[in-house]
Amino acid sequence: PGYRILASTTNGMLVAYSQEEQKLVIVVVNTEEEEVQMGFSLEGFHYEGGTAQVIRTSQDENWAELPVIPAQADMLRATLMPYSVTTFVVDGITPKT
């Protein structure tokens, strides 16, 4: 409750934002049998810390908490494992006005 779904032009991606929690959540499904390189733009947001928590479920993992990834030049870049669902959580983020 309290999250607003944001528009995404990428198939297999859900983006939600909580203004109350100042949290952005990106969920991406990779249905391919190969790794996929992804980039997520954060240019519409102000954020502190510049990192995202990463959680993955795959053929070998169930809600595995992975090392945080840094945001570089308003982008999060990550490799999605084959047949996986990966969740990225960015805390302390607010929309630019």
Disulfide bonds with the S-S distance in Angstrom:
none
